[in-house]
Amino acid sequence: MPMQTGSAVSRTLWRFGYSARLLKTNRFRTAASNTSFPAVWMLSAQYSGRIPGLFVVVKKNRFFTMPETVEDKANLELYSPHPEVRGMTLLNREAFKRTVAVPVLKVKKEIVNTLLKSLKHTVLQRPGLKRVVEDPEDEDSRLVILDPHKIPEFSLGESEQEVLKQLNVHPEVSKYNLELTYENFKLEEILRAVLPEGQEVTSGFSRVGHIAHLNLRDHQLPYRHLIGQVIIDKNPGITCVVNKTSIIDSTYRNFQMEVLAGESNLVTKVKENNIAYELDFSKVYWNPRLSTEHGRIVELLKPGDVLFDVFAGIGPFAIPAAKKKCHVFANDLNPESYNWLLHNCKLNKVDNKIKAFNMDGRDFLLGPVREELSKELQLLKEEQKTSFHIVMNLPALAIEFLDVFRHLLAGEPCSTAGLPTVHCYGFSKHDDPAKDIQERAEASLGTSLDGRCSTYLVRNVAPNKEMLCISFQIPADVLYKRPCPDEANPASKRLRTSKDFSEEKLLS
Ligand SMILES: C[S@@+](CC[C@H](N)C(=O)[O-])C[C@H]1O[C@@H](n2cnc3c(N)ncnc32)[C@H](O)[C@@H]1O
């Protein structure tokens, strides 16, 4: 095992929650199993020229302890398509056919159902494959196909023997030539058989409505059209597959893409947190991995609160907030996003609750946001419960916009009661991402946020690259260029954290 460097160790500690600033992580890992499975007994009868059917009777009285079934690896070995498909770039579904030998039990047709119930963990379970077939030699009998991984070397285990004894079935296992076709193989099995051996097979994709979105590596590119078609075949509802052809560095955070298979229609419908959106995936930003984060922020809002969404996209913060009866000001520089935002406001019947803007985020903050805040904060009474939230989800750049808040309301009557809470997103490749984000926000604001902010890990974007959200109330001396008179009251001075918001929610 390679040694971890000091920075890798601190990064790991951070990930496991050693940073006081880290409130919650959203990380999921899948545990990959390394267990291999003996496949020596498996026959490919196709090579011996045998047709499907019963051909060998194996009598064995040895008892085995069953190995634990390891779905992925074991299945890959048994259920792998014909080896000749390796290197195929134009999909030929016929070429995947292959015949494998599987164990079967011959039983009288009257007891088939009882046997299936009693041996349900031993019987073959695979979509598209029959578990019971006719017996070519005896019309009163049926052949029940068993899972070869549960019957190693065609030997029944003790428990199966016991079941058969009770049902008065002769415990004889035969071999049956089972024909597997393209339809019986899973996406990953097909791609593993086609792509170069030993190289990574990516069958993962994000789904946006009817579109599957891939990010293929160089070695996969020659197979891209085949990969696209297999994804369509194996995933009902997906009718278009696209591959990202440039990194996401355009101003509008959308990316160029190539349609690999299916219809070239990139206008789609999605549902997130029970709200429907429509969008043109080739022209606007949409990331299905942000649904939890959108929900988390909207949870913090109360009816009557005001939300300013500086980089709103097509509205995944703005529209649910408006549905929650907040007053929303949503902005996006991309005219396409702005148009889809308007469209989705109408679609969700909140067009009267959202004021939409199509301008640069800085101009939006200096113009409509400033105007609204100075109007609203003057009217705000101390006991009033309205909160002001400013969401800034443009992780590559948003922190650089924070300097706008410096003295934004200089000269206006000052009150700590309604200081807006900013939720600003950023990427970090730092060993301590929370510290990094806080320091960068502080540099932009020109003040310390120590004890006055919370950071939240949103997601791991790439190896060693995290997306975080820093939340803080804009300090009065930043916003008004002076402390507020009521700041002498320590209760009003303390800034609310996400924990406070959650507690408030619990209390309300
Ligand atoms: C990462 S996306 C986030 C969209 C949406 N808030 C979401 O969570 O899905 C950032 C959005 O900011 C917009 N954008 C980029 N630069 C901008 C700028 N200078 N001013 C305003 N919007 C901008 C992009 O068009 C894009 O829709």
The ligand as an ORCA input file, in Angstrom:
! r2SCAN-3c Opt
* xyz 0 1
  C     -23.059     26.488    -11.832
  S     -24.400     27.201    -12.665
  C     -25.618     27.163    -11.379
  C     -27.008     27.259    -11.884
  C     -28.076     27.003    -10.832
  N     -28.004     27.957     -9.763
  C     -27.962     25.592    -10.282
  O     -27.727     25.436     -9.076
  O     -28.112     24.614    -11.030
  C     -23.897     28.867    -12.758
  C     -24.818     29.767    -13.564
  O     -24.226     31.077    -13.545
  C     -24.397     31.689    -14.795
  N     -23.336     32.700    -14.902
  C     -22.046     32.537    -15.253
  N     -21.382     33.689    -15.148
  C     -22.263     34.605    -14.702
  C     -22.159     35.958    -14.365
  N     -21.012     36.625    -14.472
  N     -23.255     36.581    -13.925
  C     -24.440     35.930    -13.799
  N     -24.601     34.635    -14.109
  C     -23.524     33.981    -14.548
  C     -24.302     30.558    -15.794
  O     -24.978     30.891    -16.987
  C     -24.960     29.400    -15.033
  O     -26.329     29.302    -15.340
*
